Each structure stands twice: as structure tokens, then as C-alpha cells.
């Protein structure tokens, strides 16, 4: 089936992973007039800063192996930007809604090559909570290194916002969303151009996500050690302040070169342990060995098994 791209100016929810983007996306997707897709950065990953588009055959294979991208049919008659736009049109038409959006955590500056008039909704969360959550998920094993995801996203946002007219973007915080979701969602809907609808807060009936509460914010205060806070604030302090977040008052710790090495070791060990728990020892070992020594066919087979495991854990 051929999907003719009809999406005009979609709304993209951008920000670091673990910033509450899934929560907000579920709320937005629950609106009767707005279909909102989950992580969409995979369509940008093969793009570069130049003018050439990714090779389509490479992209077809990349999509086949990417766990997040298996929802969409591929129309091989389309060029790259039209194909990408067709994916969101598939999401929109499948839900029968007039508007469309998607979440993007990485490379969101590249969106403008495909949608020159794209509108960006920036969700920011306290970077200390983001780093803590990344470690909790097993993506990192040490919080000050985990802070890199938040720093990367926020630095990119600072560059993008310099070039956008005010009507093309909106900034909201996770902390405000958790404390007063109706007020924040009403503000977002007004900016998008749709009325707030109570259905936006009915997502707990269709997902594992609970209704937001104010105590979901600033969990780092009770879950990080003083030393972890000091290490984080040494990296994040200036950006946290620029986003309106108060620092703890503890003196920041700048690790020595030896301490930095030990933190990197702690990070690698933590990631390996978390991945082994998630995948099981055999599949984890296969992933390590196939990545370093295996054939392309073996690496692909292992990756597809990992995708199955991860998908089953998310169900």
C-alpha cells in the first residue's frame, strides 16, 4: 500500500531521554485530535549535516533491525524525506485524527531538513533526576557519566532555539507537568491550536504509567548520595541554573584524573551487570562476542534476539 505524505507541520516533542517524554507523549496521544508517535529519532540517525539523503537500501536494512521502527510499511517508490513523512501519515490515518506529532530525543536539529516549518515542544527535567534515572535503567553505571545524555540534548536545544521564532517552539518542565498537569496541558494545547480535552489524563487506563504527582519530581534529593550530587553539579551546575533549577549548596567535586578513570570503570561494570541481568548471561555473552568477533549474519541474529527480549520486557 502506498501512503501519500499529507502531514503539514507536525509537532515534535524534544528533550533528553528519561525527562518524562513518554508520560507527556501518552497524554498528547490521548487527545481526540492529536496522534502522537513514540521515539522517532531512528529516521534521523543515518542523516548527516550535509545535503545528501541517506542511501535508501541502507535505511531499509537499518529500519529492519531497529526495534522501534517496525510499525510502518515502506513504500519503495518514495524518496527519503517523503518516505519519512509517510510514516507519520500512517500513524495519523490509522488513528483517524487530524493532527500528528512524534517524540525525538536525538539529532532533532535534523528535523528541519524534512519539515522546514516543524514546531518543537521542549520538555526539560532536572538533569540530576535524568542522570539518576539513566543509571536506574541500566544504561549507565555512574551518575556523573550518565549526565552526558541530558547535557547533549540541552546543548542542542540551546543552539536550535537561537534560530527559531517564538511561535515555533514552547518550553515546559517535567516538574510543572507533574505538579499541575491540567494547567500545563492546557498551555500546550493552546500553543498547538487545539482545545484541552479531559481524555488527555485517561492514559493510565491504556498504559502502565500512573497519573502524575508532584512527588515524582526532584527524587534525586532522596535517592542520590551527597557525593553523587556533588559530582553531578560539577558537570551540570551552569546548565541547571540556566534552566531555573537550584543547586544543592554542596561544594561540587571535580574528580582527579585517577578518580575519573575509576568512575569510567564503575560505569562500564554497572552497564555490563545491568545488561546481563536484562538479557541473561548467554545472550549477553553472545552480544559481546558477536560485536567484536562475529560475522554480520551472527551480529544481526543476535541483535534481533535482543530486540525480542527488550520488546517483551516493555509489553
Secondary structure, DSSP 8 states (H G I E B T S, - for coil): --------S-EEEES-TTSSHHHHHHHHHTSTTEEEEEE-GGGTTT--SSS----HHHHHHHHHH-GGGTTS---TTS-HHHHHHHHHHHHHHHHT-SEEEEEE-S-GGGHHHH-TT-EEEEEE--HHHHHHHHHHTTS-SSHHHHHHHHHHHHHHHHHHHTTS-GGGEEEEEHHHHHH-HHHHHHHHHHHHTS---GGGG-GGGTSS-----GGGTTTHHHHS-HHHHHHHHHHHHHHHHHTT----SS------HHHHHHHHHHHHHHHHHHHHHHH-HHHHHHHHHHHHH--HHHHHHHHHHHHHHHHHHH-
